[in-house]
């Protein structure tokens, strides 16, 4: 496949994720953990219902295997000039408010998982989403990254990019992708 074709149409794995009616577990190379050592599932969330669609799948995996769940939300820093222009606030205030909002969101998402007996931890990480997810997975020694994807293809993916696709290509651990559709959770 030429580079242009791959850019427009993606890999076989990415095509499978876009078309599969079930979650798809993708493992690149060798597993870094042994059976029984999975430990923790990292779940990146962006605040949307679509990103939360993977949560019932994660709950079904975590419960029987007693895996911890780490919810993570990345906050991209706002340049100083943009923060002042947008709100008239100094950048530190905007960053603090964004972090507090993200922490409140993650706490709200954790409640139903905890009510079902899942062990849930959350983290707000500063930086571009892909970098934040990869860094958190590696530093936190996640055994699995589970996330929803919009399943865009062709020009939509080319123009909008795909956090899930970029995480899949660089993750230090297996990645479970769930093609989310509006209004569908699990």
Secondary structure, DSSP 8 states (H G I E B T S, - for coil): --HHHHHHH--HHHHHHHH-SS-EEE--SS-SS-TT---EEEEE--SSHHHHTTHHHHHHHHHHHT-EEEEEEEE----HHHHHHHHSS-HHHHHHHHHHHHHHHHHHHHHHHHHTT-EEEEEEEES-HHHHHHHHHHHTT-SEEEEEE----HHHHHHH--HHHHHHHH-SSEEEEEE--TT---
